[in-house]
Structures are given as structure tokens and as C-alpha cells.
């Protein structure tokens, strides 16, 4: 592709579950990027390639692909929809010239819709609005169009951004229309979207005759070719074997050489001899490159503006495992091994921050989901470590300590609204607005401290029998408030090391809810359940039944235990308090007290 006029760079942005990745899959299939048997074999989301993305059903990292439509090459960037991964959106929007804003025909604009659209409009990207899922029974298309118009009025940087084309689609079926169809069963395909991209999105405004400039916006690894630097060629052209200058974040200039140049076609990278300005490409040969740095011409090296990403809001301690069972289940358990792995993560995870803290590290990210995905990734790679309770990242402003606050959107059935309001009230949430949706649910918007969100999701899911819909978005900072009251009951703590017995667990079950079953290896100070009162309770769950030579029908009955609660990683992180830790290994998740010895715990609780 030698002429930038025939290139289109577009990002798909939306709130979570509004159909971004499904739309990209439809564009890939219709453009015949795959053989027909490949498209039939893989009916799952093609762009979501990671294990956790398949399991969680979400997009975690932004990905690039390209399709050919007639004479045009369309580079498509699929972005995450969760606020926790919005750093991925911020860094990849720099490669695009326009965006397709996907909005659910029932839900309308949601918190993340507002965030990603504001970022796109700030960068001056040309928007196309796509109202998706118009076949939903509870669709409200005309209302959603009005809500989108209000959102543009609120966020537009200049008047030209208020004039945007609107299309309608059923992404799952691969159908789209320029005007609202009378019947969603009408035949159709995604040709209107392809035409919109060609006609409504501008070609890259670049100059192929000027010296080379490329801003690195993503990194990938390959066992054979090493590190790939991915970005849009902003100026000039680039060839394999070319001598270039790498301009680091601190302004230092490192002479480098391009080994190979790759362009995207579908999900694959194809090696090419030369790339011109406007195209999204991948380069190999520069091993010390990082995101946000510039690859420039060796004779006229000029740096592009560094990517600014919003600051993290939550941090947590992550260090080597110090429990009595350390080193038994993981391959990598030392502080140095964990530190090296975190440094590698920093190269690709632009929203992450890592600081040393004694033998461990303080890891800061965008939210609980952002940090839990990192923890699960390390765990699957064979790392063994322990993590502490998430803490908010405060800032100093005009001599005052400020804490982050979030905008929380909650949608719930009217019968559960009282329980939700009561829980949010104890966490100092302030209601901004409340409305009734077309389906009869109550939708409310609150402003609340970020630290009050820790552990909230599981409580509200329990209170509403799993029917609540909730989303949050960063909303700036406010002066640090008073300490929040503990909403959780105390813990049941093992007093002896050994294997749990059904006899001891039967007695413990009367005191609360158990997290372990019979035959589980425990140690002193390990949390084995939640107490049904405030305060902690030390309990022996390894005690065996005293045997005698007397037999009675009353005492020899089989013990019937209530099934124990097996907490997930996110539930475990939500559960722990400041004096507790979560032990994470490739095989197990164990809750424990920070001080295992009961005497040390009492001594430190008085400080």
C-alpha cells in the first residue's frame, strides 16, 4: 500500500458488552480475510485471543487487524470496554484517524461510552455512531439517538464534531443499515459500515516525503524475532535494514537498525520491504524500545509527543510468599523473580506503576479488575506470591491530600433498590440522578470514593440475587474523607497446622461460613471462614474425634457438612482487610492474617 489516500485507520470504541469485538469479527469475515472453512470453524470471538479474555468474556488488550475493501486497506483497532483497561484505549487512539462508537440499542450511552468518546474527540478523531443490537425486544432506538446527541453536545471540542453519521446494526448477524429498517429480519450485510469507513473517515494526514517518524504505541513478543514495536508511521517511509534513531522518553537518542518490517493482514503479520506514512506496522530489531518512544530518521531525529495516560487509582502490595507452605506449588517465588516479571509487564501495560517496598512491591493500576487480571496472569505463569488489600492512590494538591472518586451507575429491579441504597449510604455515596428504564428497572448515578468500591460488587450481587448491573468510571479527586467502617464480619482463624477433619469442621460450621473442606492443609494464622459476629475467632479445625471402646448409635452417625464456599480471586481480594494477606500460588488461593502468631496479632492491633 503505497498511497496514504487508500488507507483508513479506525478504532472501535464502546462500553463493555456493546458489541465491539463481534463487529470486528463480522468485518473480518465479510472481507474474506479468512477461508470459508476457517470462519465456520471459529464461531467464537476471533479478536479475543487470550485465555482470560475467553474465560471472562471481555477484551483486555487492544489489538490491531486489517482488512482490504476494494482498493482500500482498513486498519482496525479493537479496544477494551472496561474502565480498568482504559489505558489501552488511550494509547491506541493515537494510531486512528476516526472511531466507530458502538452503542447498545437498549442500554444507550454508559459511563465508559462517555470516557472513550471524550478521549476520541479531544484527539480530533472523526466519529461514526453505530446503534447495535436493534433486534433486542426492549430496544429504545429513538431515545438512544437523543441520548447520544446529548453526549456529543456535552463532549464536543468544536462544532464540526456535532455532525456525525448514524448507522444501525445487528453485529451478531453481520447486518447493518444506513437508516432504521422496518424489520430487523431484513437481509443485509456490513457493506454500509465499509462504505461509511471509506467515505466518512478521512485518510491519514501525513507526508511521505518528510523524514521518518513513528510513535511506538504497542509491543509484542516472539520467540524467534524478539520484540515487535507497533505504531502508525506518521511521516516518511521505512525499509528493512534501515538505520534509525530511537528517541527515549528522557530525550536520549540511541542509534538502532530495523531488521524486518511487517504489515497487518487479518490476524497475521506479513513481512514487507517498505512501508509508507499512514499505515500501521510492526518492526523488529530494536530490543530496548518502550511504549511512548519515537523511532526517527537518523539524520533528522525529531520526537513525537509522549502518550499521556491517566494516573492509577488503586494500589496493592505484591511480594514473595512468606507462609509456612511457601515454595511447594510455584516455580518462581523469590523477590528478584517477581520483580523481573513486573518490569517486563511495565513495558506493555502502560497504566501500571511498580515501586519497591522492602522485599516486595507496591503495584498500582486502574481498578480491582486491572490488578486481578495481572495477578491471575502471574499465577498461570507459575509465580507464587502474596498480595495485600487494595488501597487508593492519593495525591497532594495545594497542601491537601486528595483521594480519587468514581461515578457509579447502578441498574436494579425496584424491589432491590432499598437494599442497594442502604449499602451505598454506608459507603458515603451521593446520588446525582435517578430514572426509570423502559424495562421497569431503576437506574441511578452516584458519586462515591474509589476506596468505598472495594468489595462492593460482591455485596450488591448477593443483595440483589445476582441481578444488578453496575459500572464505574473515574470522576476526579476530592479531599480525603474519614475512615470507612468495616462492613465485613470477623474471620475464623486456624490455631494449629495440619489437615482439617470433618469432625472439627462440623463444630466450626456453627460459628460461621467455612472456606475450606475436610482434608485441606492449613497452618496457624490461616483464615478458614468468616465468623457470624464482629471480631475474629481462633478455632482448631484439625482436631480429631477422641476414640473410646464405647459405641453408641447417637455418636457414630455420619457427619454431614454444609458445602464450603470456594472464593474466586476477585472475591478473595475483596474479602481481605488491612491486617490480612492473600497467598496466591498456581494451584491454591489461601487467606491468612499478616501476623500468623496470635500474640503478635494482639500486640500489633493495639498500635
C-alpha positions in Angstrom: 0.0 0.0 0.0 2.0 3.0 -1.4 -0.6 5.8 -1.3 -1.9 7.1 2.1 -5.1 8.2 0.4 -6.2 4.5 0.2 -5.5 3.8 3.9 -8.1 4.1 6.7 -7.2 3.8 10.3 -10.2 3.3 12.6 -10.7 2.4 16.3 -13.9 0.6 17.5 -14.8 2.1 20.9 -17.8 1.4 23.2 -18.8 0.4 26.7 -18.3 -3.2 27.8 -20.7 -5.7 26.1 -22.0 -3.3 23.5 -20.6 -5.5 20.6 -17.2 -4.1 19.6 -15.4 -7.4 19.1 -18.3 -9.1 17.5 -18.5 -6.2 14.9 -14.8 -6.6 14.1 -15.3 -10.3 13.6 -18.1 -9.6 11.2 -15.9 -7.1 9.2 -13.1 -9.8 9.1 -15.4 -12.5 7.8 -17.2 -10.3 5.2 -13.9 -9.0 3.8 -12.9 -12.7 3.1 -9.9 -12.3 5.3 -10.4 -16.0 6.2 -11.1 -19.0 4.1 -14.7 -20.1 4.4 -13.9 -23.2 6.4 -11.8 -21.1 8.9 -14.7 -18.7 9.5 -17.1 -21.6 10.1 -14.7 -23.4 12.4 -14.1 -20.5 14.7 -17.5 -19.0 15.7 -16.1 -17.6 18.9 -14.7 -14.0 19.1 -11.7 -14.1 16.8 -10.0 -10.9 18.2 -10.1 -12.1 21.8 -7.1 -14.3 21.7 -6.0 -14.5 25.4 -7.1 -17.3 27.7 -8.5 -14.8 30.3 -10.4 -12.9 27.5 -12.2 -16.1 26.5 -13.0 -17.1 30.1 -14.1 -13.7 31.3 -15.8 -12.8 28.0 -14.1 -9.4 27.8 -11.4 -7.7 25.8 -8.4 -6.9 28.0 -5.7 -5.7 25.5 -6.2 -3.5 22.4 -5.4 -5.4 19.2 -4.7 -4.4 15.6 -6.0 -6.1 12.4 -6.6 -5.0 8.8 -8.9 -5.9 6.0 -9.0 -5.0 2.3 -12.1 -3.5 0.8 -11.8 -2.8 -2.9 -8.7 -0.6 -3.4 -8.7 0.4 0.3 -6.8 -1.0 3.2 -8.6 -0.6 6.5 -6.6 -0.9 9.7 -9.0 -1.7 12.6 -8.1 -1.3 16.3 -10.3 -3.3 18.7 -10.3 -1.7 22.2 -11.4 -2.9 25.6 -14.7 -1.6 27.1 -13.9 -1.8 30.8 -12.8 1.4 32.6 -10.0 -0.6 34.3 -8.3 -1.1 30.8 -8.9 2.4 29.5 -5.1 2.9 29.4 -5.2 0.5 26.4 -7.8 2.8 24.7 -5.8 6.0 25.4 -2.5 4.7 23.9 -4.1 3.1 20.8 -6.4 6.0 19.8 -3.2 7.8 18.7 -3.0 5.4 15.7 -6.5 6.2 14.5 -8.0 8.9 12.3 -11.6 8.1 13.2 -13.7 6.0 15.5 -16.8 3.9 15.3 -18.8 4.5 18.5 -20.9 1.4 19.2 -24.0 2.0 21.5 -26.4 -0.7 22.7 -30.0 -0.1 21.4 -31.3 -0.9 24.9 -28.7 0.4 27.4 -27.8 3.6 25.5 -24.6 5.6 26.4 -23.0 4.2 29.5 -20.1 5.5 31.7 -17.3 4.0 29.5 -19.0 5.3 26.4 -18.6 8.8 27.8 -14.9 8.3 28.7 -13.8 6.8 25.4 -15.7 9.3 23.3 -14.3 12.2 25.2 -10.7 10.9 24.5 -11.5 10.4 20.8 -13.0 13.9 20.4 -10.0 15.5 22.3 -7.7 13.9 19.7 -9.9 15.3 16.9 -10.9 11.9 15.5 -13.9 11.7 13.2 -16.8 9.8 14.8 -19.3 7.3 13.3 -22.2 6.3 15.6 -23.4 2.7 15.3 -26.5 1.7 17.3 -26.1 -2.0 17.7 -28.4 -4.9 18.8 -31.5 -3.3 17.3 -33.2 -6.7 17.5 -33.5 -6.6 21.3 -37.1 -6.9 22.5 -36.6 -3.9 24.9 -34.8 -1.7 22.4 -35.4 2.1 22.6 -33.7 3.3 19.5 -35.1 6.8 19.2 -34.4 7.6 22.9 -30.8 6.2 22.5 -30.3 8.5 19.5 -31.3 11.5 21.6 -29.0 10.4 24.5 -26.1 10.1 22.0 -26.8 13.6 20.7 -26.8 15.0 24.3 -23.5 13.2 24.9 -21.9 14.8 21.8 -23.2 18.2 22.9 -21.5 17.8 26.3 -18.2 16.5 25.0 -17.6 18.1 21.5 -14.5 20.2 21.2 -15.7 22.0 18.1 -18.9 22.4 16.1 -17.9 20.0 13.3 -17.9 17.1 15.7 -21.7 17.6 16.2 -22.3 16.4 12.7 -21.8 12.6 12.6 -23.5 9.8 10.6 -25.6 7.3 12.4 -26.0 3.6 11.4 -28.0 0.7 12.8 -26.7 -2.9 13.1 -27.2 -6.4 14.5 -23.5 -7.2 14.9 -24.0 -10.8 15.8 -25.8 -11.5 12.5 -23.3 -9.3 10.5 -26.0 -6.9 9.3 -26.1 -3.1 9.2 -28.3 -0.4 7.6 -27.9 3.3 6.9 -31.4 4.1 8.0 -33.5 2.2 10.6 -35.1 -0.9 8.9 -38.8 -1.6 9.4 -38.0 -5.2 10.2 -34.7 -6.4 11.7 -35.1 -9.7 9.9 -34.4 -7.9 6.6 -31.5 -9.3 4.6 -28.3 -7.3 4.9 -24.6 -7.3 5.5 -21.9 -4.9 6.8 -21.4 -3.1 3.4 -22.9 0.1 4.8 -20.2 0.1 7.5 -17.4 -0.5 5.0 -18.8 2.4 2.8 -19.0 4.6 5.9 -15.4 4.0 6.8 -14.3 4.8 3.2 -16.5 7.9 2.8 -16.8 9.4 6.3 -13.4 8.6 7.8 -10.5 10.8 6.5 -7.3 9.3 5.1 -4.2 9.8 7.3 -2.9 13.4 7.1 0.7 12.5 6.6 3.7 13.4 4.4 5.6 10.6 2.9 8.4 12.9 1.6 9.5 14.2 5.1 12.0 12.4 7.4 10.8 9.2 9.2 8.7 9.5 12.4 6.9 6.6 14.2 5.4 6.7 17.7 5.5 3.2 19.4 2.0 2.5 20.8 2.2 -1.2 21.4 4.7 -4.0 22.0 4.5 -7.7 21.3 7.0 -10.6 21.7 8.0 -13.5 19.5 10.3 -16.4 20.5 12.1 -16.2 17.1 12.3 -12.5 16.3 12.1 -10.9 19.8 10.3 -7.7 20.4 7.9 -6.1 17.9 7.4 -2.3 18.0 3.9 -1.4 16.7 2.7 2.0 15.7 1.4 4.2 12.9 4.0 5.7 10.6 3.4 9.4 11.0 5.9 10.7 8.4 8.2 9.4 5.7 8.8 5.7 4.8 10.7 2.8 6.4 12.6 -0.1 4.9 14.0 -3.3 6.4 17.7 -2.9 7.2 17.4 0.9 7.6 19.5 2.8 10.2 17.3 4.8 12.6 17.4 6.7 15.8 15.3 5.7 18.9 14.4 8.7 20.9 13.8 7.6 24.5 11.3 9.2 27.0 14.1 11.2 28.6 15.2 12.6 25.3 18.3 10.5 24.8 19.0 9.2 21.3 20.0 5.6 20.6 21.3 4.5 17.1 19.3 1.4 16.0 18.7 -0.7 13.0 15.4 -2.1 11.6 15.7 -5.8 10.9 12.2 -6.5 9.5 9.1 -4.6 8.6 5.6 -6.2 8.9 2.1 -5.0 7.8 -1.1 -6.5 9.1 -3.5 -8.6 7.0 -6.3 -10.1 9.1 -4.8 -11.6 12.2 -1.5 -12.2 10.6 1.6 -10.1 10.1 3.1 -10.1 6.6 6.7 -9.2 6.0 7.1 -6.3 3.5 10.2 -4.5 2.1 8.9 -0.9 2.7 6.0 0.9 4.4 4.8 4.4 3.8 3.4 7.0 6.1 -0.2 6.4 7.3 0.0 2.7 7.7 0.1 0.7 11.0 3.1 -1.5 11.0 5.3 -3.7 13.3 9.1 -3.5 13.4 11.7 -5.8 14.8 15.4 -5.3 15.6 15.1 -2.6 18.4 15.2 -4.6 21.6 15.3 -1.7 24.0 12.2 0.1 22.7 9.3 1.0 25.0 5.8 2.3 24.5 5.6 6.1 24.0 9.1 6.4 22.4 9.8 7.6 18.9 11.6 5.9 16.0 13.0 8.7 13.8 15.2 9.4 10.9 18.9 9.0 11.7 19.8 12.4 10.0 16.9 14.4 11.3 15.7 12.8 14.6 12.6 14.6 15.9 10.5 13.2 18.8 6.7 12.9 18.7 4.6 13.9 21.8 4.8 11.2 24.5 1.5 9.4 25.2 -0.1 10.7 28.4 -2.1 8.1 30.3 -4.4 8.9 33.3 -2.9 8.1 36.7 -3.7 4.8 38.5 -6.3 4.9 41.3 -5.7 1.7 43.3 -2.5 0.1 44.6 -1.7 -3.1 46.4 1.3 -4.9 48.0 2.6 -7.8 46.0 5.6 -9.7 47.4 7.2 -13.1 47.8 5.1 -15.7 49.7 6.0 -15.8 53.5 3.6 -18.6 54.6 4.7 -21.9 56.0 3.7 -23.6 52.7 5.9 -21.3 50.6 7.8 -22.8 47.7 5.7 -26.0 47.4 3.4 -25.1 44.5 5.1 -22.4 42.4 8.1 -22.4 40.1 9.1 -18.7 40.7 8.8 -17.5 44.3 11.8 -15.1 45.0 11.5 -11.4 45.2 14.0 -11.0 42.3 12.0 -13.3 40.0 8.8 -11.4 40.8 10.5 -8.0 40.3 11.9 -9.0 36.9 8.4 -10.2 35.8 6.8 -7.0 36.9 9.4 -5.0 35.0 8.6 -6.9 31.8 4.9 -6.2 32.4 5.6 -2.5 32.7 6.8 -2.5 29.1 3.4 -3.3 27.7 1.0 -2.3 30.4 1.0 1.5 30.2 -1.5 2.1 33.1 0.6 0.1 35.6 3.1 1.5 38.1 5.5 -0.5 40.3 7.6 0.7 43.3 9.8 -1.3 45.6 8.6 -1.8 49.1 11.0 -3.8 51.2 11.2 -7.3 49.9 8.0 -6.8 47.9 6.5 -4.2 45.6 3.6 -1.7 45.5 1.7 -2.3 42.2 -0.7 0.5 41.1 -3.4 0.2 38.5 -6.8 1.5 37.3 -9.0 -0.7 39.4 -9.6 -4.1 41.0 -10.2 -5.9 37.7 -7.0 -4.4 36.2 -4.9 -5.7 39.2 -6.7 -9.1 39.4 -6.0 -9.8 35.7 -2.3 -9.2 36.4 -2.4 -11.5 39.5 -4.1 -14.2 37.5 -1.6 -13.9 34.7 1.4 -14.2 37.1 -0.3 -17.2 38.8 -0.8 -19.0 35.5 2.9 -18.5 34.6 4.0 -20.4 37.7 4.6 -17.5 40.1 3.9 -17.8 43.9 3.4 -14.6 45.9 1.2 -12.8 48.4 -0.9 -9.7 47.9 -2.5 -7.2 50.4 -5.7 -5.3 50.4 -6.1 -2.7 47.6 -5.5 0.9 48.8 -6.4 4.1 47.0 -3.7 6.2 45.4 -3.9 9.7 46.9 -2.3 12.9 45.5 -1.2 16.1 47.2 -2.9 19.2 45.8 -2.4 22.7 47.3 -1.1 21.2 50.5 -4.2 19.0 50.9 -4.4 15.2 50.5 -6.9 14.3 47.7 -8.5 10.9 47.1 -10.0 9.6 43.8 -13.7 9.4 43.4 -15.8 7.4 40.9 -19.1 7.9 39.1 -21.1 4.7 39.7 -24.0 3.7 37.6 -26.4 1.1 39.1 -29.4 -0.5 37.4 -31.5 -2.8 39.5 -35.1 -4.0 39.9 -37.3 -1.8 42.1 -37.7 -4.4 44.8 -33.9 -4.4 45.5 -33.4 -0.7 45.3 -33.8 -0.2 49.1 -31.1 -2.8 49.9 -28.7 -1.2 47.3 -29.4 2.3 48.6 -28.7 1.2 52.2 -25.4 -0.3 51.3 -24.3 2.7 49.2 -25.3 5.0 52.0 -22.9 3.4 54.5 -20.2 3.9 51.9 -20.9 7.7 51.6 -22.3 7.6 48.0 -24.1 10.7 46.8 -26.9 10.2 44.3 -26.8 12.5 41.3 -29.8 11.3 39.3 -32.4 8.5 39.2 -34.6 7.4 36.3 -36.8 4.5 35.3 -35.7 2.5 32.3 -38.1 1.2 29.6 -37.8 -2.3 31.1 -39.0 -1.1 34.5 -35.6 -1.1 36.3 -34.3 1.8 38.3 -31.1 3.4 37.0 -29.2 5.6 39.4 -26.0 7.5 39.2 -23.8 8.1 42.3 -20.5 9.8 43.1 -18.5 7.9 45.8 -14.9 7.5 46.9 -12.9 4.9 45.0 -12.0 3.1 48.3 -15.7 2.6 49.0 -16.0 0.5 45.8 -13.6 -2.2 47.2 -15.7 -5.2 48.0 -18.9 -3.6 46.9 -19.7 -5.6 43.8 -20.0 -9.0 45.6 -22.1 -7.5 48.4 -24.6 -6.0 45.9 -24.7 -9.1 43.8 -25.7 -11.0 46.9 -28.2 -8.4 48.0 -29.9 -8.4 44.5 -29.7 -12.2 43.8 -27.2 -11.5 41.0 -29.5 -9.2 39.0 -27.7 -5.9 39.5 -25.9 -4.1 36.6 -23.1 -1.7 37.8 -20.4 0.2 36.1 -17.9 2.8 37.5 -15.7 5.5 35.9 -13.0 7.8 37.4 -14.5 11.2 38.3 -11.6 13.3 39.5 -10.5 13.9 43.1 -11.9 15.2 46.4 -10.4 15.9 49.8 -9.6 12.7 51.7 -12.6 11.8 53.9 -12.8 9.9 57.2 -12.1 6.2 57.5 -14.9 3.9 56.3 -16.4 1.5 58.8 -15.7 -2.2 58.3 -18.8 -3.8 56.7 -17.5 -7.4 57.0 -17.8 -9.7 60.0 -14.7 -11.2 61.6 -12.7 -14.2 60.4 -12.4 -17.8 61.6 -8.6 -18.4 62.1 -6.9 -21.8 62.3 -4.9 -22.2 65.5 -3.0 -25.4 64.5 -1.2 -26.6 61.4 -2.3 -29.9 59.8 -5.1 -31.4 57.7 -8.7 -30.3 58.5 -11.1 -33.0 59.8 -14.8 -33.3 59.2 -15.3 -33.6 63.0 -13.6 -30.3 63.7 -15.3 -28.5 60.7 -18.7 -29.7 61.9 -18.2 -27.8 65.1 -16.7 -24.8 63.3 -19.6 -24.6 60.8 -21.9 -23.5 63.7 -19.7 -20.4 64.2 -19.8 -19.1 60.6 -19.3 -19.8 56.9 -16.4 -22.1 56.0 -13.9 -21.5 53.2 -12.2 -25.0 53.4 -13.3 -28.6 53.3 -12.1 -31.7 55.1 -8.6 -32.9 54.2 -7.3 -29.4 53.4 -3.8 -28.5 54.6 -3.9 -25.4 56.9 -1.4 -23.6 59.1 -1.6 -21.4 62.2 -3.0 -17.9 61.3 -4.7 -19.1 58.1 -8.3 -17.8 57.6 -10.7 -20.8 57.2 -14.0 -19.0 57.2 -16.0 -15.9 58.1 -17.3 -15.6 61.7 -21.0 -14.8 62.1 -20.1 -11.9 64.5 -17.8 -8.9 64.6 -14.2 -9.7 65.7 -12.0 -12.7 64.9 -12.3 -16.1 66.4 -9.4 -18.6 66.7 -10.6 -22.1 66.1 -9.0 -25.6 65.8 -10.1 -27.2 62.6 -7.6 -30.1 62.7 -8.9 -31.7 65.9 -9.8 -35.4 65.6 -12.5 -37.2 67.5 -11.4 -38.9 70.7 -11.8 -42.7 70.2 -13.1 -45.0 73.0 -14.2 -48.6 73.2 -17.8 -47.5 73.8 -20.2 -47.5 70.9 -23.5 -45.6 70.8 -25.9 -45.1 68.0 -26.1 -41.3 68.7 -22.4 -40.5 68.4 -21.4 -42.8 65.5 -23.7 -41.2 62.8 -22.1 -39.8 59.7 -21.1 -36.2 59.8 -23.0 -34.1 57.2 -21.1 -30.9 56.4 -22.6 -27.9 54.7 -20.6 -27.3 51.4 -17.9 -24.8 51.9 -17.6 -21.5 50.0 -14.8 -21.6 47.4 -13.9 -17.9 46.9 -12.7 -16.8 43.5 -9.6 -14.5 43.1 -11.7 -11.3 42.9 -13.8 -12.4 45.9 -10.7 -13.2 47.9 -9.2 -9.7 47.1 -12.5 -8.1 48.2 -12.6 -10.1 51.4 -9.2 -9.3 52.9 -8.8 -6.4 55.4 -5.7 -4.3 56.1 -4.3 -6.9 58.6 -4.7 -9.8 56.1 -3.0 -11.2 53.1 -4.0 -13.4 50.1 -1.5 -16.2 49.3 -1.5 -16.9 45.6 0.0 -20.0 44.0 -0.6 -21.7 40.7 -2.8 -24.3 42.5 -4.3 -22.5 45.5 -5.7 -19.3 46.9 -5.3 -19.0 50.7 -6.4 -16.2 53.0 -4.2 -15.5 56.0 -3.5 -13.0 58.7 -0.5 -10.7 58.2 0.9 -11.9 61.5 0.4 -15.6 61.9 1.2 -15.8 65.6 -1.9 -14.8 67.7 0.3 -13.0 70.3 1.9 -10.8 67.6 -1.6 -10.1 66.2 -2.8 -8.8 69.5 0.3 -6.7 70.1 0.1 -5.1 66.6 -3.7 -4.5 66.9 -3.1 -2.1 69.8 -0.7 0.1 67.8 
